[in-house]
Amino acid sequence: MKIEPDECSIDDLARRPGQSVPWTGVRNYQARNFMRDAMRPGDGVLYYHSSCAEPGIAGLAEVASAPYPDATQFDPASPYFDAKATPEAPRWVHVDVRFVRKTRLLTLAELRAEPRLATMELLRKGSRLSITPVSAAEWAVVTQLLDR
């Protein structure tokens, strides 16, 4: 799951009450569908800092809730407001994400240099999704790299 560190860095997540945060503001249908259809409480999360000087995986987290409607879609003052969404027919969902541990920064360059991650969705040319699935094999490689 990608996030800009000035929005909620891994350190910010660790300091939050309950060490969790609702993952609001996703406005891409494919990313929403990953959260809605594939994520379950307890699933691991690679906490990826993006749109910063050194993008990369900064820590591990876990899905802490089932998907539920993202309240920002109903708030006209929110940058994530969606005029077509209603409480009766919400268009956007999110999950809560809980801190597990901060890691060394595993940079995008390091991820790209690892041949075993050649097919990882995050590394596909032109991939801009904020949420992408990670296979069990990719998870194993990444956690191995994080422990180096």
C-alpha positions, 0 to 999 in steps of 0.5 A: 500500500503506497502512501506519501510520508507527509500524509502518514509515514510509518513513524506517524502510524507507529505514533497514532492511537492504537497504531492504526489508521483508516486508509481513506481517499482511494479513488481508483476502482481497481485499488478499491476492488483489491481492498473490498474483495481481497483484503482480510483482517490479518493480511500483511501490508508492505507500507510503501512511501511514495512521491518522496525523495527516496521511495520504498518500503518503510515498514510492515503493517497489517489489515486491521478491519474488514472493508467499510464505507470511506466517510470522506466520499460524503464530506463536501469539505474533503478533497476525496468528496464524491457527489455521486456517492450516498450513504445508501449507495457508497462507491468507495470503501477502505480498511484500517491498517495497523502498524507491525514494525518499521524496517530499513528503507527498501528502495524502489531501486533495490526492488527493481534490481531483484530478479525474483520480483520481476513480475511484481505489480508494483514494479510494472512499467506505468503502474500507478495504483496505490494498492496492489496485491503481493503474492506469497512468493513476492512477500517472502522475497521482500521480507528476506530483503528487509532482513538483510 
